Amino acid sequence: MIFTMDIGNTNIKTGLFQGKELVRYWRLSTNRSSTSDEYGMLVTNLFRSAGLSPDQVTGIMLSSVVPPVNFTIEHMCNDYFGIAPKFVVPGVKTGINIQYDNPRALGSDRICNAVAVQAFYGAPCIFIDFGTATTFGVVDEKGAFVGGCICPGIKLASEALVRGTSKLPNFELVKPDSVIGKNTITNLQAGMIYGYVGQVEYLIKKMKREIGRDDAVVVATGGMARMIASETRVIDQIDGLLTLKGLRLIYERNAEG
């Protein structure tokens, strides 16, 4: 089985694949102060709770946008799985043409998403990853990653709004009944959620216009994908496993060589 880990700023998403089939999926908190043993005990306990053994893992593929955690996770993989993990780094075979000014600067999670949408949804395609940051990426009709844009994630933006003001209170990110709020909390919720929907719709519209393809499929992933998708018709598909699927594909493409 192949164990995949998508290390993000807030969470680590993990997937265990048997061939193309996802056997188990877990989410962990990204903790920069955790040791390799702490991560190792947590992951192996999750395996055992599912009736699985770390010995069943034959390969590990990692994507990380948190460099300080990489050394710790690498040691965890070596110590608890007996396997040196592979990272999505420059030089790894992806199977797609990355048309970025500096391909080495492109986040590994975005590379995984581009690989997965091209393989599972075809081209042209636009993907949105609603994480700590919200990232947009475009795969053109030839299957090449041609770029995208990055925005503050909706949770990050809401936290920054409260921290940067003196009188605005903390609020829960839930969708209010109306965009016209009657109190401070619903005003904040409406502005943040409906305003974010408007941002997504505008960016998708602009991207489709720039590539000249109104028929480009739009795929969303990440924690807030369903909430945003419920308020707009510009998102065609929701795939919460998009990045992990891309990791599996990249592992296989490198194993072949």
MISEVO-661308 format. One record per residue (C-alpha): residue number from 0; y, x, z. Coordinates in pm, 1 decimal. Layout:
<atom><nr>NUM</nr><Y>Y</Y><X>X</X><Z>Z</Z></atom>
...
This chain:
<atom><nr>0</nr><Y>0.0</Y><X>0.0</X><Z>0.0</Z></atom>
<atom><nr>1</nr><Y>358.3</Y><X>104.6</X><Z>-65.4</Z></atom>
<atom><nr>2</nr><Y>612.7</Y><X>82.3</X><Z>216.3</Z></atom>
<atom><nr>3</nr><Y>976.2</Y><X>37.9</X><Z>110.2</Z></atom>
<atom><nr>4</nr><Y>1289.1</Y><X>66.4</X><Z>323.8</Z></atom>
<atom><nr>5</nr><Y>1642.0</Y><X>-34.4</X><Z>227.3</Z></atom>
<atom><nr>6</nr><Y>1867.9</Y><X>130.9</X><Z>486.1</Z></atom>
<atom><nr>7</nr><Y>2202.2</Y><X>-47.2</X><Z>504.3</Z></atom>
<atom><nr>8</nr><Y>2501.1</Y><X>-14.6</X><Z>734.0</Z></atom>
<atom><nr>9</nr><Y>2397.0</Y><X>-312.7</X><Z>946.6</Z></atom>
<atom><nr>10</nr><Y>2025.2</Y><X>-369.1</X><Z>882.9</Z></atom>
<atom><nr>11</nr><Y>1718.7</Y><X>-191.5</X><Z>750.8</Z></atom>
<atom><nr>12</nr><Y>1515.2</Y><X>-420.5</X><Z>526.2</Z></atom>
<atom><nr>13</nr><Y>1152.5</Y><X>-319.2</X><Z>489.5</Z></atom>
<atom><nr>14</nr><Y>878.5</Y><X>-443.2</X><Z>258.9</Z></atom>
<atom><nr>15</nr><Y>509.0</Y><X>-361.0</X><Z>238.2</Z></atom>
<atom><nr>16</nr><Y>361.4</Y><X>-405.8</X><Z>-109.9</Z></atom>
<atom><nr>17</nr><Y>1.7</Y><X>-426.1</X><Z>-226.4</Z></atom>
<atom><nr>18</nr><Y>46.1</Y><X>-371.4</X><Z>-596.7</Z></atom>
<atom><nr>19</nr><Y>314.7</Y><X>-620.4</X><Z>-702.7</Z></atom>
<atom><nr>20</nr><Y>251.5</Y><X>-850.8</X><Z>-406.8</Z></atom>
<atom><nr>21</nr><Y>475.2</Y><X>-839.0</X><Z>-101.2</Z></atom>
<atom><nr>22</nr><Y>240.9</Y><X>-834.9</X><Z>197.8</Z></atom>
<atom><nr>23</nr><Y>498.1</Y><X>-826.0</X><Z>480.0</Z></atom>
<atom><nr>24</nr><Y>874.7</Y><X>-817.6</X><Z>518.2</Z></atom>
<atom><nr>25</nr><Y>1071.4</Y><X>-709.5</X><Z>826.7</Z></atom>
<atom><nr>26</nr><Y>1437.5</Y><X>-654.2</X><Z>916.9</Z></atom>
<atom><nr>27</nr><Y>1551.0</Y><X>-395.3</X><Z>1172.8</Z></atom>
<atom><nr>28</nr><Y>1892.9</Y><X>-310.8</X><Z>1310.7</Z></atom>
<atom><nr>29</nr><Y>2042.7</Y><X>10.4</X><Z>1178.5</Z></atom>
<atom><nr>30</nr><Y>2104.5</Y><X>221.7</X><Z>1486.9</Z></atom>
<atom><nr>31</nr><Y>2242.2</Y><X>569.4</X><Z>1426.1</Z></atom>
<atom><nr>32</nr><Y>2156.9</Y><X>678.1</X><Z>1780.6</Z></atom>
<atom><nr>33</nr><Y>1787.5</Y><X>580.3</X><Z>1765.3</Z></atom>
<atom><nr>34</nr><Y>1537.9</Y><X>866.0</X><Z>1751.5</Z></atom>
<atom><nr>35</nr><Y>1250.8</Y><X>906.0</X><Z>1507.1</Z></atom>
<atom><nr>36</nr><Y>1009.9</Y><X>811.3</X><Z>1787.2</Z></atom>
<atom><nr>37</nr><Y>1202.5</Y><X>492.5</X><Z>1864.8</Z></atom>
<atom><nr>38</nr><Y>1197.1</Y><X>389.2</X><Z>1499.7</Z></atom>
<atom><nr>39</nr><Y>834.3</Y><X>495.4</X><Z>1473.7</Z></atom>
<atom><nr>40</nr><Y>720.8</Y><X>287.6</X><Z>1770.2</Z></atom>
<atom><nr>41</nr><Y>913.9</Y><X>-14.0</X><Z>1644.8</Z></atom>
<atom><nr>42</nr><Y>774.0</Y><X>2.5</X><Z>1291.5</Z></atom>
<atom><nr>43</nr><Y>414.0</Y><X>74.9</X><Z>1390.9</Z></atom>
<atom><nr>44</nr><Y>422.1</Y><X>-209.2</X><Z>1646.0</Z></atom>
<atom><nr>45</nr><Y>538.2</Y><X>-444.3</X><Z>1369.1</Z></atom>
<atom><nr>46</nr><Y>244.4</Y><X>-327.4</X><Z>1158.2</Z></atom>
<atom><nr>47</nr><Y>-3.3</Y><X>-385.4</X><Z>1438.9</Z></atom>
<atom><nr>48</nr><Y>140.9</Y><X>-727.8</X><Z>1523.9</Z></atom>
<atom><nr>49</nr><Y>60.3</Y><X>-826.9</X><Z>1164.9</Z></atom>
<atom><nr>50</nr><Y>-294.0</Y><X>-691.6</X><Z>1188.2</Z></atom>
<atom><nr>51</nr><Y>-207.6</Y><X>-391.9</X><Z>972.6</Z></atom>
<atom><nr>52</nr><Y>-238.8</Y><X>-17.1</X><Z>1021.2</Z></atom>
<atom><nr>53</nr><Y>6.2</Y><X>255.7</X><Z>918.2</Z></atom>
<atom><nr>54</nr><Y>-298.6</Y><X>434.0</X><Z>773.5</Z></atom>
<atom><nr>55</nr><Y>-305.3</Y><X>173.4</X><Z>495.9</Z></atom>
<atom><nr>56</nr><Y>23.4</Y><X>305.4</X><Z>356.8</Z></atom>
<atom><nr>57</nr><Y>-20.0</Y><X>548.2</X><Z>65.5</Z></atom>
<atom><nr>58</nr><Y>344.1</Y><X>594.6</X><Z>-33.5</Z></atom>
<atom><nr>59</nr><Y>696.8</Y><X>536.4</X><Z>101.1</Z></atom>
<atom><nr>60</nr><Y>1015.0</Y><X>481.5</X><Z>-101.5</Z></atom>
<atom><nr>61</nr><Y>1357.9</Y><X>472.2</X><Z>62.3</Z></atom>
<atom><nr>62</nr><Y>1707.7</Y><X>369.3</X><Z>-35.3</Z></atom>
<atom><nr>63</nr><Y>1986.9</Y><X>460.3</X><Z>204.8</Z></atom>
<atom><nr>64</nr><Y>2363.9</Y><X>422.0</X><Z>218.0</Z></atom>
<atom><nr>65</nr><Y>2371.4</Y><X>565.8</X><Z>571.5</Z></atom>
<atom><nr>66</nr><Y>2318.1</Y><X>943.8</X><Z>534.7</Z></atom>
<atom><nr>67</nr><Y>2321.9</Y><X>1018.5</X><Z>912.6</Z></atom>
<atom><nr>68</nr><Y>2004.4</Y><X>808.8</X><Z>953.9</Z></atom>
<atom><nr>69</nr><Y>1809.1</Y><X>970.3</X><Z>669.7</Z></atom>
<atom><nr>70</nr><Y>1684.0</Y><X>1273.7</X><Z>862.3</Z></atom>
<atom><nr>71</nr><Y>1561.8</Y><X>1051.3</X><Z>1147.0</Z></atom>
<atom><nr>72</nr><Y>1379.9</Y><X>809.2</X><Z>917.6</Z></atom>
<atom><nr>73</nr><Y>1226.2</Y><X>1095.0</X><Z>718.5</Z></atom>
<atom><nr>74</nr><Y>1083.7</Y><X>1244.0</X><Z>1038.2</Z></atom>
<atom><nr>75</nr><Y>956.2</Y><X>902.5</X><Z>1144.1</Z></atom>
<atom><nr>76</nr><Y>767.1</Y><X>865.6</X><Z>816.6</Z></atom>
<atom><nr>77</nr><Y>612.2</Y><X>1210.5</X><Z>847.8</Z></atom>
<atom><nr>78</nr><Y>516.0</Y><X>1168.8</X><Z>1214.2</Z></atom>
<atom><nr>79</nr><Y>391.8</Y><X>808.2</X><Z>1216.4</Z></atom>
<atom><nr>80</nr><Y>259.3</Y><X>763.3</X><Z>861.9</Z></atom>
<atom><nr>81</nr><Y>173.8</Y><X>1121.1</X><Z>773.3</Z></atom>
<atom><nr>82</nr><Y>367.9</Y><X>1075.8</X><Z>448.6</Z></atom>
<atom><nr>83</nr><Y>679.0</Y><X>1248.9</X><Z>317.7</Z></atom>
<atom><nr>84</nr><Y>899.7</Y><X>965.8</X><Z>189.6</Z></atom>
<atom><nr>85</nr><Y>1070.6</Y><X>963.3</X><Z>-147.5</Z></atom>
<atom><nr>86</nr><Y>1441.1</Y><X>880.3</X><Z>-161.9</Z></atom>
<atom><nr>87</nr><Y>1636.1</Y><X>722.1</X><Z>-445.5</Z></atom>
<atom><nr>88</nr><Y>1849.3</Y><X>1025.1</X><Z>-525.5</Z></atom>
<atom><nr>89</nr><Y>1981.4</Y><X>1189.7</X><Z>-843.7</Z></atom>
<atom><nr>90</nr><Y>1689.2</Y><X>1307.6</X><Z>-1052.8</Z></atom>
<atom><nr>91</nr><Y>1456.8</Y><X>1021.4</X><Z>-959.3</Z></atom>
<atom><nr>92</nr><Y>1328.2</Y><X>826.7</X><Z>-1258.9</Z></atom>
<atom><nr>93</nr><Y>1477.3</Y><X>477.5</X><Z>-1264.8</Z></atom>
<atom><nr>94</nr><Y>1400.1</Y><X>363.1</X><Z>-1618.3</Z></atom>
<atom><nr>95</nr><Y>1756.6</Y><X>246.7</X><Z>-1681.0</Z></atom>
<atom><nr>96</nr><Y>2061.8</Y><X>406.8</X><Z>-1838.2</Z></atom>
<atom><nr>97</nr><Y>2336.4</Y><X>444.4</X><Z>-1576.7</Z></atom>
<atom><nr>98</nr><Y>2674.5</Y><X>445.4</X><Z>-1750.9</Z></atom>
<atom><nr>99</nr><Y>2884.1</Y><X>539.3</X><Z>-1448.3</Z></atom>
<atom><nr>100</nr><Y>3158.5</Y><X>806.1</X><Z>-1452.1</Z></atom>
<atom><nr>101</nr><Y>2963.5</Y><X>996.2</X><Z>-1187.0</Z></atom>
<atom><nr>102</nr><Y>2607.0</Y><X>859.1</X><Z>-1159.6</Z></atom>
<atom><nr>103</nr><Y>2551.4</Y><X>1072.0</X><Z>-847.1</Z></atom>
<atom><nr>104</nr><Y>2816.4</Y><X>867.0</X><Z>-666.7</Z></atom>
<atom><nr>105</nr><Y>2642.5</Y><X>534.8</X><Z>-732.5</Z></atom>
<atom><nr>106</nr><Y>2485.2</Y><X>382.1</X><Z>-420.1</Z></atom>
<atom><nr>107</nr><Y>2106.3</Y><X>389.3</X><Z>-420.2</Z></atom>
<atom><nr>108</nr><Y>2089.8</Y><X>20.3</X><Z>-324.4</Z></atom>
<atom><nr>109</nr><Y>2288.9</Y><X>-69.0</X><Z>-637.1</Z></atom>
<atom><nr>110</nr><Y>2053.3</Y><X>140.5</X><Z>-848.1</Z></atom>
<atom><nr>111</nr><Y>1756.3</Y><X>-48.2</X><Z>-701.4</Z></atom>
<atom><nr>112</nr><Y>1923.5</Y><X>-382.6</X><Z>-768.6</Z></atom>
<atom><nr>113</nr><Y>2000.2</Y><X>-285.6</X><Z>-1128.4</Z></atom>
<atom><nr>114</nr><Y>1638.3</Y><X>-179.7</X><Z>-1184.1</Z></atom>
<atom><nr>115</nr><Y>1506.9</Y><X>-505.4</X><Z>-1036.2</Z></atom>
<atom><nr>116</nr><Y>1736.1</Y><X>-746.9</X><Z>-1223.0</Z></atom>
<atom><nr>117</nr><Y>1666.6</Y><X>-573.6</X><Z>-1553.0</Z></atom>
<atom><nr>118</nr><Y>1291.4</Y><X>-598.8</X><Z>-1493.3</Z></atom>
<atom><nr>119</nr><Y>1270.7</Y><X>-949.8</X><Z>-1349.3</Z></atom>
<atom><nr>120</nr><Y>1568.3</Y><X>-1138.0</X><Z>-1494.5</Z></atom>
<atom><nr>121</nr><Y>1637.5</Y><X>-962.6</X><Z>-1822.6</Z></atom>
<atom><nr>122</nr><Y>1966.1</Y><X>-854.0</X><Z>-1973.0</Z></atom>
<atom><nr>123</nr><Y>2254.4</Y><X>-911.2</X><Z>-1970.2</Z></atom>
<atom><nr>124</nr><Y>2265.3</Y><X>-976.1</X><Z>-1597.4</Z></atom>
<atom><nr>125</nr><Y>2514.7</Y><X>-962.3</X><Z>-1311.7</Z></atom>
<atom><nr>126</nr><Y>2394.6</Y><X>-902.3</X><Z>-957.1</Z></atom>
<atom><nr>127</nr><Y>2577.8</Y><X>-956.6</X><Z>-628.8</Z></atom>
<atom><nr>128</nr><Y>2462.2</Y><X>-804.9</X><Z>-299.9</Z></atom>
<atom><nr>129</nr><Y>2621.2</Y><X>-977.7</X><Z>-0.1</Z></atom>
<atom><nr>130</nr><Y>2592.2</Y><X>-706.3</X><Z>263.3</Z></atom>
<atom><nr>131</nr><Y>2835.8</Y><X>-526.6</X><Z>493.0</Z></atom>
<atom><nr>132</nr><Y>3018.0</Y><X>-469.1</X><Z>167.1</Z></atom>
<atom><nr>133</nr><Y>2971.6</Y><X>-710.3</X><Z>-121.3</Z></atom>
<atom><nr>134</nr><Y>2877.8</Y><X>-520.8</X><Z>-435.1</Z></atom>
<atom><nr>135</nr><Y>2877.4</Y><X>-653.9</X><Z>-790.3</Z></atom>
<atom><nr>136</nr><Y>2690.6</Y><X>-481.9</X><Z>-1070.8</Z></atom>
<atom><nr>137</nr><Y>2656.9</Y><X>-547.8</X><Z>-1443.2</Z></atom>
<atom><nr>138</nr><Y>2356.4</Y><X>-473.8</X><Z>-1663.9</Z></atom>
<atom><nr>139</nr><Y>2452.3</Y><X>-513.4</X><Z>-2029.8</Z></atom>
<atom><nr>140</nr><Y>2247.4</Y><X>-662.2</X><Z>-2311.9</Z></atom>
<atom><nr>141</nr><Y>2089.9</Y><X>-320.4</X><Z>-2380.2</Z></atom>
<atom><nr>142</nr><Y>1965.9</Y><X>-296.9</X><Z>-2021.0</Z></atom>
<atom><nr>143</nr><Y>2216.4</Y><X>-32.2</X><Z>-1911.1</Z></atom>
<atom><nr>144</nr><Y>2405.4</Y><X>-40.4</X><Z>-1581.2</Z></atom>
<atom><nr>145</nr><Y>2769.3</Y><X>-34.9</X><Z>-1693.2</Z></atom>
<atom><nr>146</nr><Y>2953.4</Y><X>-66.3</X><Z>-1360.0</Z></atom>
<atom><nr>147</nr><Y>3083.6</Y><X>-331.8</X><Z>-1125.2</Z></atom>
<atom><nr>148</nr><Y>3309.4</Y><X>-371.1</X><Z>-823.2</Z></atom>
<atom><nr>149</nr><Y>3298.2</Y><X>-355.8</X><Z>-443.4</Z></atom>
<atom><nr>150</nr><Y>3466.4</Y><X>-592.0</X><Z>-194.1</Z></atom>
<atom><nr>151</nr><Y>3463.1</Y><X>-616.7</X><Z>184.9</Z></atom>
<atom><nr>152</nr><Y>3168.1</Y><X>-826.0</X><Z>299.9</Z></atom>
<atom><nr>153</nr><Y>3255.9</Y><X>-1167.4</X><Z>435.3</Z></atom>
<atom><nr>154</nr><Y>3149.6</Y><X>-1076.0</X><Z>791.9</Z></atom>
<atom><nr>155</nr><Y>3341.9</Y><X>-748.7</X><Z>778.5</Z></atom>
<atom><nr>156</nr><Y>3650.0</Y><X>-926.3</X><Z>644.9</Z></atom>
<atom><nr>157</nr><Y>3637.7</Y><X>-1191.6</X><Z>917.6</Z></atom>
<atom><nr>158</nr><Y>3599.3</Y><X>-928.8</X><Z>1190.8</Z></atom>
<atom><nr>159</nr><Y>3889.5</Y><X>-726.9</X><Z>1049.1</Z></atom>
<atom><nr>160</nr><Y>4106.2</Y><X>-1038.4</X><Z>1041.4</Z></atom>
<atom><nr>161</nr><Y>4048.2</Y><X>-1106.9</X><Z>1410.5</Z></atom>
<atom><nr>162</nr><Y>4088.5</Y><X>-742.2</X><Z>1513.8</Z></atom>
<atom><nr>163</nr><Y>4410.5</Y><X>-703.7</X><Z>1317.6</Z></atom>
<atom><nr>164</nr><Y>4587.6</Y><X>-1006.4</X><Z>1463.7</Z></atom>
<atom><nr>165</nr><Y>4706.8</Y><X>-1078.2</X><Z>1815.0</Z></atom>
<atom><nr>166</nr><Y>4643.7</Y><X>-1450.0</X><Z>1850.4</Z></atom>
<atom><nr>167</nr><Y>4360.8</Y><X>-1541.5</X><Z>1615.1</Z></atom>
<atom><nr>168</nr><Y>4033.2</Y><X>-1607.4</X><Z>1800.5</Z></atom>
<atom><nr>169</nr><Y>3679.1</Y><X>-1504.0</X><Z>1716.6</Z></atom>
<atom><nr>170</nr><Y>3505.5</Y><X>-1767.8</X><Z>1506.0</Z></atom>
<atom><nr>171</nr><Y>3161.7</Y><X>-1848.3</X><Z>1371.9</Z></atom>
<atom><nr>172</nr><Y>3104.0</Y><X>-1813.2</X><Z>998.7</Z></atom>
<atom><nr>173</nr><Y>2995.1</Y><X>-2169.0</X><Z>926.9</Z></atom>
<atom><nr>174</nr><Y>3117.8</Y><X>-2388.0</X><Z>644.4</Z></atom>
<atom><nr>175</nr><Y>3371.7</Y><X>-2651.3</X><Z>755.7</Z></atom>
<atom><nr>176</nr><Y>3367.3</Y><X>-3000.0</X><Z>605.0</Z></atom>
<atom><nr>177</nr><Y>3704.7</Y><X>-2956.2</X><Z>437.9</Z></atom>
<atom><nr>178</nr><Y>3915.4</Y><X>-2675.1</X><Z>300.9</Z></atom>
<atom><nr>179</nr><Y>4210.5</Y><X>-2836.5</X><Z>479.4</Z></atom>
<atom><nr>180</nr><Y>4138.8</Y><X>-2743.8</X><Z>840.4</Z></atom>
<atom><nr>181</nr><Y>4283.9</Y><X>-2937.3</X><Z>1133.4</Z></atom>
<atom><nr>182</nr><Y>4268.5</Y><X>-2656.1</X><Z>1390.0</Z></atom>
<atom><nr>183</nr><Y>4278.7</Y><X>-2278.2</X><Z>1402.6</Z></atom>
<atom><nr>184</nr><Y>3900.1</Y><X>-2233.8</X><Z>1394.8</Z></atom>
<atom><nr>185</nr><Y>3843.7</Y><X>-2457.3</X><Z>1090.6</Z></atom>
<atom><nr>186</nr><Y>4147.8</Y><X>-2298.1</X><Z>922.4</Z></atom>
<atom><nr>187</nr><Y>3985.0</Y><X>-1957.5</X><Z>962.6</Z></atom>
<atom><nr>188</nr><Y>3644.4</Y><X>-2080.8</X><Z>848.5</Z></atom>
<atom><nr>189</nr><Y>3785.6</Y><X>-2257.2</X><Z>543.2</Z></atom>
<atom><nr>190</nr><Y>4000.5</Y><X>-1964.8</X><Z>438.0</Z></atom>
<atom><nr>191</nr><Y>3722.7</Y><X>-1712.7</X><Z>480.3</Z></atom>
<atom><nr>192</nr><Y>3432.5</Y><X>-1905.3</X><Z>324.8</Z></atom>
<atom><nr>193</nr><Y>3599.5</Y><X>-2111.0</X><Z>53.9</Z></atom>
<atom><nr>194</nr><Y>3834.4</Y><X>-1824.9</X><Z>-24.1</Z></atom>
<atom><nr>195</nr><Y>3535.1</Y><X>-1594.5</X><Z>-64.8</Z></atom>
<atom><nr>196</nr><Y>3370.2</Y><X>-1844.1</X><Z>-299.2</Z></atom>
<atom><nr>197</nr><Y>3685.2</Y><X>-1841.7</X><Z>-510.4</Z></atom>
<atom><nr>198</nr><Y>3681.0</Y><X>-1461.8</X><Z>-520.4</Z></atom>
<atom><nr>199</nr><Y>3319.3</Y><X>-1457.5</X><Z>-635.6</Z></atom>
<atom><nr>200</nr><Y>3383.6</Y><X>-1717.3</X><Z>-906.8</Z></atom>
<atom><nr>201</nr><Y>3685.8</Y><X>-1530.8</X><Z>-1040.9</Z></atom>
<atom><nr>202</nr><Y>3510.1</Y><X>-1193.3</X><Z>-1051.6</Z></atom>
<atom><nr>203</nr><Y>3203.7</Y><X>-1336.4</X><Z>-1226.4</Z></atom>
<atom><nr>204</nr><Y>3424.2</Y><X>-1510.4</X><Z>-1481.3</Z></atom>
<atom><nr>205</nr><Y>3612.8</Y><X>-1185.2</X><Z>-1550.7</Z></atom>
<atom><nr>206</nr><Y>3292.4</Y><X>-980.9</X><Z>-1580.5</Z></atom>
<atom><nr>207</nr><Y>3134.9</Y><X>-1223.4</X><Z>-1826.4</Z></atom>
<atom><nr>208</nr><Y>3452.7</Y><X>-1217.3</X><Z>-2033.5</Z></atom>
<atom><nr>209</nr><Y>3463.5</Y><X>-835.6</X><Z>-2034.8</Z></atom>
<atom><nr>210</nr><Y>3105.1</Y><X>-799.0</X><Z>-2158.8</Z></atom>
<atom><nr>211</nr><Y>3146.5</Y><X>-1094.3</X><Z>-2394.6</Z></atom>
<atom><nr>212</nr><Y>2842.4</Y><X>-1278.0</X><Z>-2262.0</Z></atom>
<atom><nr>213</nr><Y>2893.7</Y><X>-1612.1</X><Z>-2089.9</Z></atom>
<atom><nr>214</nr><Y>2515.3</Y><X>-1646.3</X><Z>-2076.8</Z></atom>
<atom><nr>215</nr><Y>2464.6</Y><X>-1345.4</X><Z>-1846.4</Z></atom>
<atom><nr>216</nr><Y>2232.1</Y><X>-1444.4</X><Z>-1561.1</Z></atom>
<atom><nr>217</nr><Y>2388.1</Y><X>-1406.6</X><Z>-1214.6</Z></atom>
<atom><nr>218</nr><Y>2150.6</Y><X>-1305.4</X><Z>-933.8</Z></atom>
<atom><nr>219</nr><Y>2253.2</Y><X>-1292.1</X><Z>-568.1</Z></atom>
<atom><nr>220</nr><Y>2089.5</Y><X>-1115.0</X><Z>-275.6</Z></atom>
<atom><nr>221</nr><Y>2189.0</Y><X>-1033.9</X><Z>81.3</Z></atom>
<atom><nr>222</nr><Y>2244.6</Y><X>-1224.5</X><Z>402.5</Z></atom>
<atom><nr>223</nr><Y>2529.1</Y><X>-1453.4</X><Z>291.9</Z></atom>
<atom><nr>224</nr><Y>2394.8</Y><X>-1527.8</X><Z>-56.0</Z></atom>
<atom><nr>225</nr><Y>2271.0</Y><X>-1879.6</X><Z>17.3</Z></atom>
<atom><nr>226</nr><Y>2589.4</Y><X>-1992.7</X><Z>189.0</Z></atom>
<atom><nr>227</nr><Y>2808.7</Y><X>-1876.1</X><Z>-98.7</Z></atom>
<atom><nr>228</nr><Y>2567.1</Y><X>-2003.5</X><Z>-365.5</Z></atom>
<atom><nr>229</nr><Y>2568.2</Y><X>-2350.0</X><Z>-207.6</Z></atom>
<atom><nr>230</nr><Y>2937.9</Y><X>-2383.2</X><Z>-292.6</Z></atom>
<atom><nr>231</nr><Y>2939.5</Y><X>-2256.6</X><Z>-650.2</Z></atom>
<atom><nr>232</nr><Y>2751.5</Y><X>-2293.9</X><Z>-975.7</Z></atom>
<atom><nr>233</nr><Y>2815.8</Y><X>-1939.5</X><Z>-1099.0</Z></atom>
<atom><nr>234</nr><Y>2508.8</Y><X>-1803.5</X><Z>-915.4</Z></atom>
<atom><nr>235</nr><Y>2189.4</Y><X>-1878.6</X><Z>-1108.5</Z></atom>
<atom><nr>236</nr><Y>1926.4</Y><X>-1716.3</X><Z>-887.6</Z></atom>
<atom><nr>237</nr><Y>1889.3</Y><X>-1605.2</X><Z>-524.8</Z></atom>
<atom><nr>238</nr><Y>1647.7</Y><X>-1319.5</X><Z>-461.6</Z></atom>
<atom><nr>239</nr><Y>1647.6</Y><X>-1188.3</X><Z>-105.9</Z></atom>
<atom><nr>240</nr><Y>1393.4</Y><X>-919.0</X><Z>-195.6</Z></atom>
<atom><nr>241</nr><Y>1581.4</Y><X>-778.1</X><Z>-495.2</Z></atom>
<atom><nr>242</nr><Y>1646.2</Y><X>-430.0</X><Z>-353.4</Z></atom>
<atom><nr>243</nr><Y>1292.9</Y><X>-391.8</X><Z>-218.9</Z></atom>
<atom><nr>244</nr><Y>1150.0</Y><X>-496.4</X><Z>-555.3</Z></atom>
<atom><nr>245</nr><Y>1363.0</Y><X>-229.0</X><Z>-718.6</Z></atom>
<atom><nr>246</nr><Y>1231.8</Y><X>29.0</X><Z>-472.0</Z></atom>
<atom><nr>247</nr><Y>873.8</Y><X>-61.1</X><Z>-558.7</Z></atom>
<atom><nr>248</nr><Y>944.1</Y><X>-29.6</X><Z>-929.9</Z></atom>
<atom><nr>249</nr><Y>1113.3</Y><X>308.2</X><Z>-886.4</Z></atom>
<atom><nr>250</nr><Y>820.2</Y><X>433.6</X><Z>-677.4</Z></atom>
<atom><nr>251</nr><Y>577.6</Y><X>331.6</X><Z>-950.2</Z></atom>
<atom><nr>252</nr><Y>786.2</Y><X>488.8</X><Z>-1226.0</Z></atom>
<atom><nr>253</nr><Y>791.6</Y><X>819.0</X><Z>-1040.5</Z></atom>
<atom><nr>254</nr><Y>424.2</Y><X>802.0</X><Z>-946.8</Z></atom>
<atom><nr>255</nr><Y>339.7</Y><X>769.8</X><Z>-1316.2</Z></atom>
<atom><nr>256</nr><Y>498.6</Y><X>1107.5</X><Z>-1384.3</Z></atom>
